[in-house]
């Protein structure tokens, strides 16, 4: 099946997810469980295959894995950061579908944005906290 021919149509539920410098705009359509990321199938877009299970975690948790097709636009960051941003977006979009899922999603920490990010470099140092090597002689 050609990846570019799959176009989801109809009403959708929207959620935005973020992690580090990645931002994902997620749309959930009624469907059979297909995932499109930036116009490609998830299997072709995400290199480590285990990242697909990261994306699907909110849907599996609430038992709706094969109920929705997912369309995602994601940019910034690396593969793991993008997968986490997509997971966050999917969880937020699920809240639009059914508000009663909030307790389940929140208890599994899927609605909270992960605030960890790279610390800025300070002057006089090599990196954020790495000092130049000390030479006694």
N, CA, C and O atoms as a Tinker XYZ file with bonds, in Angstrom:
   548  protein
     1  N      0.843000   -1.182000    0.000000    73     2
     2  CA     0.000000    0.000000    0.000000    64     1     3
     3  C      0.886000    1.242000    0.000000    63     2     4     5
     4  O      1.831000    1.339000    0.783000    81     3
     5  N      0.582000    2.168000   -0.864000    73     3     6
     6  CA     1.341000    3.411000   -0.963000    64     5     7
     7  C      0.967000    4.341000    0.185000    63     6     8     9
     8  O     -0.211000    4.621000    0.404000    81     7
     9  N      1.960000    4.814000    0.908000    73     7    10
    10  CA     1.724000    5.612000    2.112000    64     9    11
    11  C      1.085000    6.961000    1.793000    63    10    12    13
    12  O      0.297000    7.473000    2.588000    81    11
    13  N      1.410000    7.536000    0.652000    73    11    14
    14  CA     0.907000    8.867000    0.344000    64    13    15
    15  C     -0.558000    8.847000   -0.081000    63    14    16    17
    16  O     -1.194000    9.900000   -0.122000    81    15
    17  N     -1.114000    7.663000   -0.401000    73    15    18
    18  CA    -2.510000    7.578000   -0.823000    64    17    19
    19  C     -3.476000    7.566000    0.361000    63    18    20    21
    20  O     -4.673000    7.781000    0.168000    81    19
    21  N     -2.996000    7.323000    1.568000    73    19    22
    22  CA    -3.866000    7.260000    2.730000    64    21    23
    23  C     -4.146000    8.680000    3.209000    63    22    24    25
    24  O     -3.247000    9.396000    3.651000    81    23
    25  N     -5.410000    9.066000    3.111000    73    23    26
    26  CA    -5.828000   10.378000    3.588000    64    25    27
    27  C     -7.051000   10.154000    4.468000    63    26    28    29
    28  O     -8.057000    9.600000    4.023000    81    27
    29  N     -6.955000   10.587000    5.714000    73    27    30
    30  CA    -8.071000   10.442000    6.632000    64    29    31
    31  C     -9.016000   11.612000    6.436000    63    30    32    33
    32  O     -8.584000   12.755000    6.291000    81    31
    33  N    -10.325000   11.314000    6.431000    73    31    34
    34  CA   -11.317000   12.364000    6.235000    64    33    35
    35  C    -12.380000   12.267000    7.309000    63    34    36    37
    36  O    -12.573000   11.223000    7.931000    81    35
    37  N    -13.057000   13.372000    7.509000    73    35    38
    38  CA   -14.161000   13.386000    8.453000    64    37    39
    39  C    -13.809000   14.139000    9.726000    63    38    40    41
    40  O    -12.806000   14.848000    9.802000    81    39
    41  N    -14.670000   13.960000   10.725000    73    39    42
    42  CA   -14.499000   14.635000   12.013000    64    41    43
    43  C    -13.317000   14.028000   12.750000    63    42    44    45
    44  O    -13.077000   12.823000   12.680000    81    43
    45  N    -12.583000   14.876000   13.456000    73    43    46
    46  CA   -11.430000   14.385000   14.214000    64    45    47
    47  C    -11.370000   15.061000   15.577000    63    46    48    49
    48  O    -12.013000   16.084000   15.816000    81    47
    49  N    -10.580000   14.462000   16.462000    73    47    50
    50  CA   -10.307000   15.016000   17.787000    64    49    51
    51  C     -8.836000   15.419000   17.798000    63    50    52    53
    52  O     -7.977000   14.671000   17.332000    81    51
    53  N     -8.551000   16.612000   18.336000    73    51    54
    54  CA    -7.217000   17.200000   18.225000    64    53    55
    55  C     -6.519000   17.271000   19.585000    63    54    56    57
    56  O     -7.158000   17.490000   20.615000    81    55
    57  N     -5.205000   17.084000   19.567000    73    55    58
    58  CA    -4.393000   17.259000   20.767000    64    57    59
    59  C     -2.978000   17.661000   20.404000    63    58    60    61
    60  O     -2.428000   17.170000   19.418000    81    59
    61  N     -2.386000   18.541000   21.180000    73    59    62
    62  CA    -0.999000   18.966000   20.964000    64    61    63
    63  C     -0.132000   18.357000   22.057000    63    62    64    65
    64  O     -0.477000   18.408000   23.237000    81    63
    65  N      0.991000   17.784000   21.654000    73    63    66
    66  CA     1.917000   17.210000   22.621000    64    65    67
    67  C      3.301000   17.802000   22.450000    63    66    68    69
    68  O      3.710000   18.128000   21.337000    81    67
    69  N      4.031000   17.942000   23.568000    73    67    70
    70  CA     5.384000   18.491000   23.502000    64    69    71
    71  C      6.329000   17.699000   24.391000    63    70    72    73
    72  O      5.926000   17.128000   25.404000    81    71
    73  N      7.612000   17.678000   23.983000    73    71    74
    74  CA     8.672000   17.060000   24.774000    64    73    75
    75  C      9.992000   17.619000   24.274000    63    74    76    77
    76  O     10.285000   17.550000   23.080000    81    75
    77  N     10.797000   18.176000   25.185000    73    75    78
    78  CA    12.052000   18.852000   24.821000    64    77    79
    79  C     11.773000   19.889000   23.734000    63    78    80    81
    80  O     11.046000   20.850000   23.985000    81    79
    81  N     12.332000   19.719000   22.533000    73    79    82
    82  CA    12.082000   20.693000   21.467000    64    81    83
    83  C     11.101000   20.148000   20.436000    63    82    84    85
    84  O     10.891000   20.784000   19.403000    81    83
    85  N     10.498000   18.999000   20.681000    73    83    86
    86  CA     9.548000   18.403000   19.744000    64    85    87
    87  C      8.132000   18.896000   20.017000    63    86    88    89
    88  O      7.719000   19.051000   21.166000    81    87
    89  N      7.404000   19.137000   18.936000    73    87    90
    90  CA     5.995000   19.498000   19.026000    64    89    91
    91  C      5.217000   18.615000   18.073000    63    90    92    93
    92  O      5.560000   18.511000   16.896000    81    91
    93  N      4.162000   17.974000   18.582000    73    91    94
    94  CA     3.339000   17.088000   17.761000    64    93    95
    95  C      1.909000   17.591000   17.754000    63    94    96    97
    96  O      1.334000   17.882000   18.802000    81    95
    97  N      1.336000   17.690000   16.545000    73    95    98
    98  CA    -0.078000   18.034000   16.387000    64    97    99
    99  C     -0.790000   16.766000   15.948000    63    98   100   101
   100  O     -0.571000   16.262000   14.846000    81    99
   101  N     -1.643000   16.260000   16.824000    73    99   102
   102  CA    -2.246000   14.936000   16.640000    64   101   103
   103  C     -3.731000   15.062000   16.338000    63   102   104   105
   104  O     -4.450000   15.836000   16.970000    81   103
   105  N     -4.178000   14.277000   15.348000    73   103   106
   106  CA    -5.600000   14.182000   15.027000    64   105   107
   107  C     -6.021000   12.720000   15.123000    63   106   108   109
   108  O     -5.374000   11.840000   14.554000    81   107
   109  N     -7.106000   12.467000   15.845000    73   107   110
   110  CA    -7.674000   11.125000   15.954000    64   109   111
   111  C     -8.945000   11.065000   15.113000    63   110   112   113
   112  O     -9.891000   11.819000   15.345000    81   111
   113  N     -8.958000   10.154000   14.128000    73   111   114
   114  CA   -10.124000    9.925000   13.286000    64   113   115
   115  C    -10.714000    8.564000   13.636000    63   114   116   117
   116  O     -9.991000    7.670000   14.076000    81   115
   117  N    -12.025000    8.400000   13.444000    73   115   118
   118  CA   -12.619000    7.072000   13.584000    64   117   119
   119  C    -12.004000    6.190000   12.504000    63   118   120   121
   120  O    -11.945000    6.588000   11.340000    81   119
   121  N    -11.543000    4.985000   12.879000    73   119   122
   122  CA   -10.901000    4.120000   11.892000    64   121   123
   123  C    -10.487000    2.786000   12.463000    63   122   124   125
   124  O    -11.088000    2.286000   13.414000    81   123
   125  N     -9.424000    2.198000   11.857000    73   123   126
   126  CA    -9.001000    0.846000   12.215000    64   125   127
   127  C     -7.663000    0.781000   12.923000    63   126   128   129
   128  O     -7.204000   -0.318000   13.234000    81   127
   129  N     -7.014000    1.906000   13.193000    73   127   130
   130  CA    -5.759000    1.860000   13.936000    64   129   131
   131  C     -4.522000    2.167000   13.113000    63   130   132   133
   132  O     -3.415000    1.825000   13.529000    81   131
   133  N     -4.675000    2.806000   11.947000    73   131   134
   134  CA    -3.511000    3.181000   11.148000    64   133   135
   135  C     -2.890000    4.453000   11.719000    63   134   136   137
   136  O     -3.592000    5.314000   12.249000    81   135
   137  N     -1.556000    4.562000   11.605000    73   135   138
   138  CA    -0.850000    5.727000   12.127000    64   137   139
   139  C     -0.027000    6.349000   11.014000    63   138   140   141
   140  O      0.823000    5.688000   10.416000    81   139
   141  N     -0.280000    7.632000   10.733000    73   139   142
   142  CA     0.480000    8.382000    9.734000    64   141   143
   143  C      1.233000    9.502000   10.440000    63   142   144   145
   144  O      0.637000   10.308000   11.155000    81   143
   145  N      2.558000    9.548000   10.234000    73   143   146
   146  CA     3.385000   10.594000   10.831000    64   145   147
   147  C      4.081000   11.344000    9.707000    63   146   148   149
   148  O      4.862000   10.757000    8.957000    81   147
   149  N      3.808000   12.619000    9.588000    73   147   150
   150  CA     4.378000   13.476000    8.541000    64   149   151
   151  C      4.219000   12.859000    7.152000    63   150   152   153
   152  O      5.147000   12.895000    6.344000    81   151
   153  N      3.052000   12.296000    6.879000    73   151   154
   154  CA     2.760000   11.741000    5.560000    64   153   155
   155  C      3.313000   10.353000    5.314000    63   154   156   157
   156  O      3.181000    9.837000    4.204000    81   155
   157  N      3.928000    9.728000    6.309000    73   155   158
   158  CA     4.469000    8.370000    6.160000    64   157   159
   159  C      3.823000    7.455000    7.187000    63   158   160   161
   160  O      3.375000    7.910000    8.240000    81   159
   161  N      3.776000    6.173000    6.882000    73   159   162
   162  CA     3.299000    5.202000    7.864000    64   161   163
   163  C      4.276000    5.175000    9.037000    63   162   164   165
   164  O      5.478000    5.361000    8.849000    81   163
   165  N      3.767000    4.945000   10.238000    73   163   166
   166  CA     4.600000    4.970000   11.447000    64   165   167
   167  C      5.750000    3.972000   11.349000    63   166   168   169
   168  O      6.847000    4.251000   11.834000    81   167
   169  N      5.517000    2.806000   10.725000    73   167   170
   170  CA     6.572000    1.789000   10.601000    64   169   171
   171  C      7.739000    2.305000    9.768000    63   170   172   173
   172  O      8.885000    1.914000    9.989000    81   171
   173  N      7.445000    3.188000    8.807000    73   171   174
   174  CA     8.498000    3.742000    7.949000    64   173   175
   175  C      9.143000    4.985000    8.547000    63   174   176   177
   176  O     10.306000    5.274000    8.265000    81   175
   177  N      8.394000    5.730000    9.379000    73   175   178
   178  CA     8.912000    6.989000    9.920000    64   177   179
   179  C      9.789000    6.774000   11.147000    63   178   180   181
   180  O     10.874000    7.347000   11.248000    81   179
   181  N      9.313000    5.940000   12.090000    73   179   182
   182  CA    10.060000    5.726000   13.324000    64   181   183
   183  C     11.032000    4.580000   13.151000    63   182   184   185
   184  O     10.629000    3.456000   12.851000    81   183
   185  N     12.319000    4.861000   13.340000    73   183   186
   186  CA    13.326000    3.837000   13.101000    64   185   187
   187  C     13.316000    2.725000   14.141000    63   186   188   189
   188  O     13.100000    1.575000   13.760000    81   187
   189  N     13.535000    2.985000   15.430000    73   187   190
   190  CA    13.402000    1.874000   16.371000    64   189   191
   191  C     11.924000    1.488000   16.480000    63   190   192   193
   192  O     11.089000    2.329000   16.812000    81   191
   193  N     11.604000    0.244000   16.206000    73   191   194
   194  CA    10.211000   -0.202000   16.139000    64   193   195
   195  C      9.486000   -0.060000   17.481000    63   194   196   197
   196  O      8.265000    0.094000   17.506000    81   195
   197  N     10.225000   -0.109000   18.598000    73   195   198
   198  CA     9.569000   -0.018000   19.900000    64   197   199
   199  C      8.914000    1.341000   20.133000    63   198   200   201
   200  O      8.080000    1.471000   21.029000    81   199
   201  N      9.274000    2.356000   19.344000    73   199   202
   202  CA     8.675000    3.679000   19.507000    64   201   203
   203  C      7.196000    3.688000   19.111000    63   202   204   205
   204  O      6.437000    4.546000   19.561000    81   203
   205  N      6.787000    2.731000   18.267000    73   203   206
   206  CA     5.376000    2.630000   17.902000    64   205   207
   207  C      4.554000    2.253000   19.128000    63   206   208   209
   208  O      3.440000    2.745000   19.309000    81   207
   209  N      5.104000    1.376000   19.973000    73   207   210
   210  CA     4.382000    1.008000   21.194000    64   209   211
   211  C      4.312000    2.192000   22.165000    63   210   212   213
   212  O      3.360000    2.299000   22.937000    81   211
   213  N      5.312000    3.079000   22.131000    73   211   214
   214  CA     5.291000    4.286000   22.958000    64   213   215
   215  C      4.127000    5.182000   22.521000    63   214   216   217
   216  O      3.398000    5.709000   23.362000    81   215
   217  N      3.957000    5.352000   21.214000    73   215   218
   218  CA     2.886000    6.180000   20.669000    64   217   219
   219  C      1.512000    5.603000   21.020000    63   218   220   221
   220  O      0.588000    6.342000   21.360000    81   219
   221  N      1.391000    4.289000   20.935000    73   219   222
   222  CA     0.098000    3.635000   21.134000    64   221   223
   223  C     -0.264000    3.440000   22.611000    63   222   224   225
   224  O     -1.375000    3.005000   22.912000    81   223
   225  N      0.642000    3.750000   23.528000    73   223   226
   226  CA     0.428000    3.491000   24.953000    64   225   227
   227  C     -0.892000    4.046000   25.502000    63   226   228   229
   228  O     -1.590000    3.313000   26.204000    81   227
   229  N     -1.277000    5.313000   25.219000    73   227   230
   230  CA    -2.548000    5.804000   25.756000    64   229   231
   231  C     -3.760000    5.035000   25.221000    63   230   232   233
   232  O     -4.709000    4.768000   25.959000    81   231
   233  N     -3.718000    4.684000   23.932000    73   231   234
   234  CA    -4.832000    3.957000   23.321000    64   233   235
   235  C     -4.947000    2.548000   23.876000    63   234   236   237
   236  O     -6.053000    2.074000   24.133000    81   235
   237  N     -3.815000    1.870000   24.067000    73   235   238
   238  CA    -3.815000    0.518000   24.625000    64   237   239
   239  C     -4.325000    0.561000   26.062000    63   238   240   241
   240  O     -5.067000   -0.323000   26.489000    81   239
   241  N     -3.928000    1.579000   26.796000    73   239   242
   242  CA    -4.306000    1.715000   28.200000    64   241   243
   243  C     -5.819000    1.811000   28.389000    63   242   244   245
   244  O     -6.373000    1.235000   29.325000    81   243
   245  N     -6.482000    2.549000   27.487000    73   243   246
   246  CA    -7.925000    2.724000   27.608000    64   245   247
   247  C     -8.713000    1.741000   26.736000    63   246   248   249
   248  O     -9.942000    1.803000   26.696000    81   247
   249  N     -8.019000    0.838000   26.040000    73   247   250
   250  CA    -8.670000   -0.195000   25.241000    64   249   251
   251  C     -9.278000    0.295000   23.945000    63   250   252   253
   252  O    -10.299000   -0.235000   23.507000    81   251
   253  N     -8.672000    1.301000   23.316000    73   251   254
   254  CA    -9.194000    1.845000   22.059000    64   253   255
   255  C     -8.158000    1.761000   20.938000    63   254   256   257
   256  O     -8.136000    2.618000   20.055000    81   255
   257  N     -7.306000    0.747000   20.964000    73   255   258
   258  CA    -6.190000    0.674000   20.022000    64   257   259
   259  C     -6.648000    0.635000   18.562000    63   258   260   261
   260  O     -6.068000    1.320000   17.719000    81   259
   261  N     -7.674000   -0.151000   18.252000    73   259   262
   262  CA    -8.114000   -0.296000   16.862000    64   261   263
   263  C     -9.325000    0.560000   16.531000    63   262   264   265
   264  O     -9.975000    0.339000   15.509000    81   263
   265  N     -9.635000    1.528000   17.372000    73   263   266
   266  CA   -10.820000    2.354000   17.143000    64   265   267
   267  C    -10.499000    3.643000   16.381000    63   266   268   269
   268  O    -11.386000    4.223000   15.754000    81   267
   269  N     -9.245000    4.097000   16.428000    73   267   270
   270  CA    -8.894000    5.387000   15.824000    64   269   271
   271  C     -7.733000    5.266000   14.847000    63   270   272   273
   272  O     -6.799000    4.492000   15.055000    81   271
   273  N     -7.816000    6.057000   13.766000    73   271   274
   274  CA    -6.672000    6.300000   12.896000    64   273   275
   275  C     -6.016000    7.571000   13.416000    63   274   276   277
   276  O     -6.699000    8.502000   13.844000    81   275
   277  N     -4.687000    7.605000   13.377000    73   275   278
   278  CA    -3.962000    8.749000   13.929000    64   277   279
   279  C     -3.181000    9.438000   12.814000    63   278   280   281
   280  O     -2.430000    8.802000   12.074000    81   279
   281  N     -3.373000   10.742000   12.711000    73   279   282
   282  CA    -2.610000   11.555000   11.770000    64   281   283
   283  C     -1.791000   12.556000   12.586000    63   282   284   285
   284  O     -2.338000   13.272000   13.424000    81   283
   285  N     -0.482000   12.603000   12.338000    73   283   286
   286  CA     0.410000   13.424000   13.159000    64   285   287
   287  C      1.292000   14.299000   12.283000    63   286   288   289
   288  O      1.804000   13.861000   11.252000    81   287
   289  N      1.460000   15.547000   12.715000    73   287   290
   290  CA     2.489000   16.437000   12.176000    64   289   291
   291  C      3.434000   16.709000   13.339000    63   290   292   293
   292  O      3.025000   17.274000   14.354000    81   291
   293  N      4.692000   16.311000   13.196000    73   291   294
   294  CA     5.644000   16.489000   14.294000    64   293   295
   295  C      6.923000   17.104000   13.746000    63   294   296   297
   296  O      7.354000   16.774000   12.641000    81   295
   297  N      7.531000   18.005000   14.526000    73   295   298
   298  CA     8.812000   18.579000   14.116000    64   297   299
   299  C      9.667000   18.855000   15.346000    63   298   300   301
   300  O      9.149000   19.002000   16.453000    81   299
   301  N     10.964000   18.924000   15.144000    73   299   302
   302  CA    11.915000   19.206000   16.209000    64   301   303
   303  C     12.306000   17.968000   16.979000    63   302   304   305
   304  O     11.550000   16.999000   17.044000    81   303
   305  N     13.501000   18.002000   17.569000    73   303   306
   306  CA    13.951000   16.909000   18.420000    64   305   307
   307  C     14.353000   15.657000   17.666000    63   306   308   309
   308  O     14.403000   15.633000   16.436000    81   307
   309  N     14.639000   14.612000   18.440000    73   307   310
   310  CA    15.030000   13.328000   17.872000    64   309   311
   311  C     13.874000   12.346000   17.905000    63   310   312   313
   312  O     12.764000   12.706000   18.297000    81   311
   313  N     14.127000   11.091000   17.491000    73   311   314
   314  CA    13.051000   10.098000   17.408000    64   313   315
   315  C     12.346000    9.836000   18.739000    63   314   316   317
   316  O     11.118000    9.762000   18.776000    81   315
   317  N     13.094000    9.695000   19.824000    73   315   318
   318  CA    12.475000    9.406000   21.121000    64   317   319
   319  C     11.654000   10.599000   21.614000    63   318   320   321
   320  O     10.549000   10.433000   22.131000    81   319
   321  N     12.202000   11.790000   21.448000    73   319   322
   322  CA    11.502000   13.009000   21.850000    64   321   323
   323  C     10.215000   13.178000   21.040000    63   322   324   325
   324  O      9.184000   13.567000   21.590000    81   323
   325  N     10.269000   12.889000   19.745000    73   323   326
   326  CA     9.084000   12.988000   18.904000    64   325   327
   327  C      8.034000   11.966000   19.315000    63   326   328   329
   328  O      6.844000   12.278000   19.356000    81   327
   329  N      8.472000   10.740000   19.621000    73   327   330
   330  CA     7.531000    9.702000   20.045000    64   329   331
   331  C      6.836000   10.099000   21.353000    63   330   332   333
   332  O      5.634000    9.886000   21.510000    81   331
   333  N      7.594000   10.672000   22.283000    73   331   334
   334  CA     7.010000   11.110000   23.554000    64   333   335
   335  C      6.027000   12.270000   23.336000    63   334   336   337
   336  O      4.992000   12.345000   23.998000    81   335
   337  N      6.360000   13.170000   22.405000    73   335   338
   338  CA     5.467000   14.286000   22.096000    64   337   339
   339  C      4.170000   13.769000   21.467000    63   338   340   341
   340  O      3.087000   14.268000   21.775000    81   339
   341  N      4.279000   12.778000   20.596000    73   339   342
   342  CA     3.098000   12.192000   19.961000    64   341   343
   343  C      2.233000   11.505000   21.014000    63   342   344   345
   344  O      1.009000   11.639000   20.995000    81   343
   345  N      2.862000   10.769000   21.935000    73   343   346
   346  CA     2.124000   10.098000   23.011000    64   345   347
   347  C      1.343000   11.118000   23.834000    63   346   348   349
   348  O      0.179000   10.896000   24.168000    81   347
   349  N      1.987000   12.234000   24.157000    73   347   350
   350  CA     1.336000   13.300000   24.918000    64   349   351
   351  C      0.136000   13.858000   24.142000    63   350   352   353
   352  O     -0.928000   14.090000   24.715000    81   351
   353  N      0.319000   14.069000   22.839000    73   351   354
   354  CA    -0.762000   14.580000   21.998000    64   353   355
   355  C     -1.928000   13.609000   21.878000    63   354   356   357
   356  O     -3.088000   14.022000   21.899000    81   355
   357  N     -1.625000   12.319000   21.751000    73   355   358
   358  CA    -2.676000   11.294000   21.660000    64   357   359
   359  C     -3.487000   11.266000   22.948000    63   358   360   361
   360  O     -4.714000   11.171000   22.914000    81   359
   361  N     -2.799000   11.349000   24.085000    73   359   362
   362  CA    -3.494000   11.339000   25.377000    64   361   363
   363  C     -4.417000   12.548000   25.501000    63   362   364   365
   364  O     -5.540000   12.421000   25.989000    81   363
   365  N     -3.955000   13.712000   25.067000    73   363   366
   366  CA    -4.784000   14.913000   25.140000    64   365   367
   367  C     -5.982000   14.831000   24.193000    63   366   368   369
   368  O     -7.075000   15.292000   24.524000    81   367
   369  N     -5.769000   14.239000   23.009000    73   367   370
   370  CA    -6.865000   14.084000   22.055000    64   369   371
   371  C     -7.904000   13.098000   22.590000    63   370   372   373
   372  O     -9.098000   13.270000   22.347000    81   371
   373  N     -7.465000   12.074000   23.313000    73   371   374
   374  CA    -8.394000   11.110000   23.910000    64   373   375
   375  C     -9.307000   11.784000   24.935000    63   374   376   377
   376  O    -10.452000   11.368000   25.116000    81   375
   377  N     -8.808000   12.814000   25.598000    73   375   378
   378  CA    -9.644000   13.557000   26.543000    64   377   379
   379  C    -10.805000   14.248000   25.835000    63   378   380   381
   380  O    -11.897000   14.373000   26.390000    81   379
   381  N    -10.556000   14.701000   24.590000    73   379   382
   382  CA   -11.628000   15.298000   23.797000    64   381   383
   383  C    -12.685000   14.260000   23.447000    63   382   384   385
   384  O    -13.873000   14.573000   23.378000    81   383
   385  N    -12.243000   13.017000   23.224000    73   383   386
   386  CA   -13.161000   11.935000   22.889000    64   385   387
   387  C    -14.049000   11.611000   24.084000    63   386   388   389
   388  O    -15.271000   11.547000   23.956000    81   387
   389  N    -13.428000   11.407000   25.249000    73   387   390
   390  CA   -14.167000   11.005000   26.441000    64   389   391
   391  C    -13.484000   11.571000   27.681000    63   390   392   393
   392  O    -12.378000   11.162000   28.033000    81   391
   393  N    -14.151000   12.514000   28.337000    73   391   394
   394  CA   -13.580000   13.187000   29.510000    64   393   395
   395  C    -13.395000   12.233000   30.692000    63   394   396   397
   396  O    -12.595000   12.506000   31.587000    81   395
   397  N    -14.126000   11.122000   30.702000    73   395   398
   398  CA   -14.034000   10.177000   31.819000    64   397   399
   399  C    -12.714000    9.395000   31.826000    63   398   400   401
   400  O    -12.409000    8.709000   32.802000    81   399
   401  N    -11.931000    9.493000   30.748000    73   399   402
   402  CA   -10.631000    8.812000   30.676000    64   401   403
   403  C     -9.542000    9.567000   31.430000    63   402   404   405
   404  O     -8.427000    9.065000   31.578000    81   403
   405  N     -9.857000   10.773000   31.908000    73   403   406
   406  CA    -8.850000   11.641000   32.529000    64   405   407
   407  C     -8.165000   10.979000   33.715000    63   406   408   409
   408  O     -6.944000   11.068000   33.851000    81   407
   409  N     -8.931000   10.318000   34.575000    73   407   410
   410  CA    -8.353000    9.698000   35.769000    64   409   411
   411  C     -7.340000    8.623000   35.395000    63   410   412   413
   412  O     -6.261000    8.555000   35.985000    81   411
   413  N     -7.680000    7.778000   34.416000    73   411   414
   414  CA    -6.781000    6.707000   33.975000    64   413   415
   415  C     -5.509000    7.268000   33.359000    63   414   416   417
   416  O     -4.408000    6.824000   33.684000    81   415
   417  N     -5.660000    8.245000   32.468000    73   415   418
   418  CA    -4.505000    8.823000   31.781000    64   417   419
   419  C     -3.608000    9.595000   32.746000    63   418   420   421
   420  O     -2.383000    9.526000   32.655000    81   419
   421  N     -4.228000   10.334000   33.675000    73   419   422
   422  CA    -3.450000   11.135000   34.612000    64   421   423
   423  C     -2.687000   10.253000   35.602000    63   422   424   425
   424  O     -1.554000   10.563000   35.968000    81   423
   425  N     -3.316000    9.145000   36.038000    73   423   426
   426  CA    -2.639000    8.248000   36.986000    64   425   427
   427  C     -1.434000    7.558000   36.354000    63   426   428   429
   428  O     -0.522000    7.137000   37.066000    81   427
   429  N     -1.420000    7.438000   35.025000    73   427   430
   430  CA    -0.274000    6.867000   34.317000    64   429   431
   431  C      0.670000    7.932000   33.782000    63   430   432   433
   432  O      1.562000    7.632000   32.989000    81   431
   433  N      0.475000    9.185000   34.214000    73   431   434
   434  CA     1.346000   10.321000   33.874000    64   433   435
   435  C      1.453000   10.578000   32.363000    63   434   436   437
   436  O      2.522000   10.918000   31.858000    81   435
   437  N      0.339000   10.410000   31.658000    73   435   438
   438  CA     0.350000   10.635000   30.214000    64   437   439
   439  C     -0.153000   12.027000   29.836000    63   438   440   441
   440  O     -0.006000   12.443000   28.687000    81   439
   441  N     -0.739000   12.748000   30.780000    73   439   442
   442  CA    -1.250000   14.088000   30.488000    64   441   443
   443  C     -0.282000   15.182000   30.912000    63   442   444   445
   444  O     -0.461000   16.343000   30.544000    81   443
   445  N      0.738000   14.827000   31.677000    73   443   446
   446  CA     1.693000   15.807000   32.179000    64   445   447
   447  C      2.838000   15.969000   31.185000    63   446   448   449
   448  O      3.445000   14.986000   30.759000    81   447
   449  N      3.130000   17.225000   30.815000    73   447   450
   450  CA     4.261000   17.472000   29.934000    64   449   451
   451  C      5.543000   17.247000   30.714000    63   450   452   453
   452  O      5.679000   17.736000   31.835000    81   451
   453  N      6.479000   16.516000   30.137000    73   451   454
   454  CA     7.753000   16.253000   30.790000    64   453   455
   455  C      8.593000   17.528000   30.710000    63   454   456   457
   456  O      8.985000   17.918000   29.610000    81   455
   457  N      8.884000   18.188000   31.828000    73   455   458
   458  CA     9.551000   19.490000   31.779000    64   457   459
   459  C     11.061000   19.414000   31.538000    63   458   460   461
   460  O     11.708000   20.437000   31.315000    81   459
   461  N     11.619000   18.202000   31.584000    73   459   462
   462  CA    13.082000   18.100000   31.445000    64   461   463
   463  C     13.534000   18.529000   30.050000    63   462   464   465
   464  O     12.949000   18.124000   29.046000    81   463
   465  N     14.560000   19.337000   30.002000    73   463   466
   466  CA    15.131000   19.791000   28.735000    64   465   467
   467  C     16.622000   20.007000   28.945000    63   466   468   469
   468  O     17.105000   19.980000   30.077000    81   467
   469  N     17.345000   20.221000   27.863000    73   467   470
   470  CA    18.785000   20.415000   27.956000    64   469   471
   471  C     19.083000   21.737000   28.647000    63   470   472   473
   472  O     18.505000   22.771000   28.313000    81   471
   473  N     19.991000   21.688000   29.613000    73   471   474
   474  CA    20.382000   22.885000   30.351000    64   473   475
   475  C     21.313000   23.732000   29.480000    63   474   476   477
   476  O     22.125000   23.188000   28.731000    81   475
   477  N     21.201000   25.044000   29.573000    73   475   478
   478  CA    22.020000   25.917000   28.727000    64   477   479
   479  C     23.483000   25.895000   29.156000    63   478   480   481
   480  O     23.808000   25.645000   30.317000    81   479
   481  N     24.353000   26.164000   28.185000    73   479   482
   482  CA    25.789000   26.231000   28.452000    64   481   483
   483  C     26.095000   27.542000   29.165000    63   482   484   485
   484  O     25.552000   28.593000   28.823000    81   483
   485  N     26.988000   27.463000   30.180000    73   483   486
   486  CA    27.404000   28.661000   30.896000    64   485   487
   487  C     28.801000   29.085000   30.426000    63   486   488   489
   488  O     29.613000   28.252000   30.024000    81   487
   489  N     29.059000   30.386000   30.484000    73   487   490
   490  CA    30.358000   30.893000   30.064000    64   489   491
   491  C     31.436000   30.417000   31.032000    63   490   492   493
   492  O     31.182000   30.252000   32.225000    81   491
   493  N     32.637000   30.198000   30.512000    73   491   494
   494  CA    33.739000   29.706000   31.334000    64   493   495
   495  C     33.735000   28.193000   31.484000    63   494   496   497
   496  O     34.665000   27.625000   32.056000    81   495
   497  N     32.697000   27.533000   30.977000    73   495   498
   498  CA    32.592000   26.076000   31.055000    64   497   499
   499  C     32.531000   25.484000   29.650000    63   498   500   501
   500  O     32.232000   26.186000   28.684000    81   499
   501  N     32.819000   24.184000   29.545000    73   499   502
   502  CA    32.769000   23.512000   28.250000    64   501   503
   503  C     31.325000   23.213000   27.850000    63   502   504   505
   504  O     30.938000   23.379000   26.693000    81   503
   505  N     30.539000   22.770000   28.831000    73   503   506
   506  CA    29.109000   22.490000   28.622000    64   505   507
   507  C     28.351000   23.135000   29.780000    63   506   508   509
   508  O     28.870000   24.049000   30.421000    81   507
   509  N     27.149000   22.680000   30.052000    73   507   510
   510  CA    26.345000   23.298000   31.107000    64   509   511
   511  C     27.048000   23.267000   32.458000    63   510   512   513
   512  O     27.032000   24.260000   33.185000    81   511
   513  N     27.670000   22.131000   32.807000    73   511   514
   514  CA    28.350000   22.012000   34.105000    64   513   515
   515  C     29.781000   21.506000   34.001000    63   514   516   517
   516  O     30.496000   21.487000   35.003000    81   515
   517  N     30.206000   21.104000   32.839000    73   515   518
   518  CA    31.540000   20.535000   32.638000    64   517   519
   519  C     32.577000   21.640000   32.607000    63   518   520   521
   520  O     32.573000   22.488000   31.714000    81   519
   521  N     33.477000   21.625000   33.600000    73   519   522
   522  CA    34.533000   22.635000   33.671000    64   521   523
   523  C     35.714000   22.224000   32.795000    63   522   524   525
   524  O     35.883000   21.040000   32.504000    81   523
   525  N     36.537000   23.195000   32.370000    73   523   526
   526  CA    37.744000   22.830000   31.619000    64   525   527
   527  C     38.666000   21.960000   32.490000    63   526   528   529
   528  O     38.667000   22.076000   33.716000    81   527
   529  N     39.434000   21.106000   31.848000    73   527   530
   530  CA    40.317000   20.210000   32.585000    64   529   531
   531  C     41.356000   21.013000   33.358000    63   530   532   533
   532  O     41.927000   21.973000   32.840000    81   531
   533  N     41.593000   20.606000   34.609000    73   531   534
   534  CA    42.537000   21.278000   35.483000    64   533   535
   535  C     43.909000   20.622000   35.373000    63   534   536   537
   536  O     44.034000   19.400000   35.462000    81   535
   537  N     44.933000   21.444000   35.179000    73   535   538
   538  CA    46.297000   20.930000   35.124000    64   537   539
   539  C     47.098000   21.531000   36.284000    63   538   540   541
   540  O     47.254000   22.749000   36.375000    81   539
   541  N     47.597000   20.673000   37.160000    73   539   542
   542  CA    48.335000   21.154000   38.325000    64   541   543
   543  C     49.696000   21.715000   37.897000    63   542   544   545
   544  O     50.172000   22.687000   38.485000    81   543
   545  N     50.323000   21.119000   36.889000    73   543   546
   546  CA    51.631000   21.591000   36.430000    64   545   547
   547  C     51.636000   21.857000   34.945000    63   546   548
   548  O     52.660000   22.261000   34.394000    81   547
